[in-house]
Amino acid sequence: MNFEKKQLSAGLYFVATPIGTARDITLRGLDILASADVIAAEDTRTAKRLMEIHGIPLGDRPVIAYHDHSGDKVRARLMRYIANGKSVAYVSEAGTPLVADPGFALGRAAIESGEPVIAAPGPSAVIAALTVGGLPTDRFFFAGFPPNAKGARRKFIEEYADVPGTLVFYESPKRIQGMLGDLVQKLGGERQAAVCRELTKRFEEVSRGTLAELADAFAERSVKGEIVVLVDRARGVQVSDQSMEDALREALKTMRLKDAATAVSEALGLPRRKVYQAALGMEKEK
């Protein structure tokens, strides 16, 4: 058995768990799960199964369900355990707690109470995707899950158009086609990207290419599993502010302000928000 049962000091222990292959958990993570007085989990069945796989006896230790909908009562119960000198290990269903997973409110409660908060780092779909995606990793921005509705999703994507680093999104297999189409629409089809599916699992797949190529490749596909989408930062020809303003002046001759901003942003491959703000400024100067 690759774990060591030891006496843990009181506190909240965030333990990263495998996103696929069970053996990806760290030895320290196993030690904490074997030693903690209380186990809290987003999904108690998954937590028990992971401990069973690694031969960690649960004994009579409590296993408490804690997720985004648990409410104040469960959080208060966990905090009482810590205040009474107990160690509480928290695991999300897969990956690192707090990274698109529950745990934030629990961590804040511990910090505000002056209790220790300890991280046992390990698997993360964000880092795994960046490792195999083939896009720059010097700077990246994790945007999480986009909204479900098309209009809200396009607005969400547009907010990150000018981020000077690789963009990282999570997406559902049911919405990947729509997501890729909206990325093409709002960021341009020439950006390099990668769709990383089922990372560390048996059917792991990484598809690389431009956004336009990936949108075409997934248009007719029915896929399963968890997906991470990476998009490179904007590159290539830069459009000057003067060129943007000239285009706006022409468009404003025949269009309303909002329509002109939309037309110019799509024609020049610029974020609509930037063009719209410029158009507002030009109107005020009249």
Salt bridges, closest charged atoms under 4 A:
ASP43 OD2 - ARG45 NH2 3.56
GLU52 OE2 - ARG49 NH1 2.99
ASP72 OD1 - ARG75 NH2 2.43
GLU112 OE2 - ARG108 NH2 3.70
ASP138 OD1 - ARG233 NH2 2.70
GLU158 OE2 - LYS186 NZ 3.67
GLU171 OE1 - ARG175 NE 3.30
ASP182 OD2 - ARG153 NE 2.70
ASP182 OD1 - ARG154 NE 2.79
GLU198 OE1 - LYS201 NZ 3.87
GLU205 OE1 - ARG197 NE 3.16
GLU205 OE2 - ARG221 NH2 3.37
ASP232 OD1 - ARG233 NE 3.98
ASP232 OD2 - ARG235 NE 2.77
ASP241 OD1 - LYS274 NZ 3.92
ASP246 OD1 - ARG249 NH1 3.39
GLU250 OE2 - LYS253 NZ 2.94
ASP259 OD2 - ARG256 NE 3.31
GLU283 OE2 - LYS286 NZ 2.89
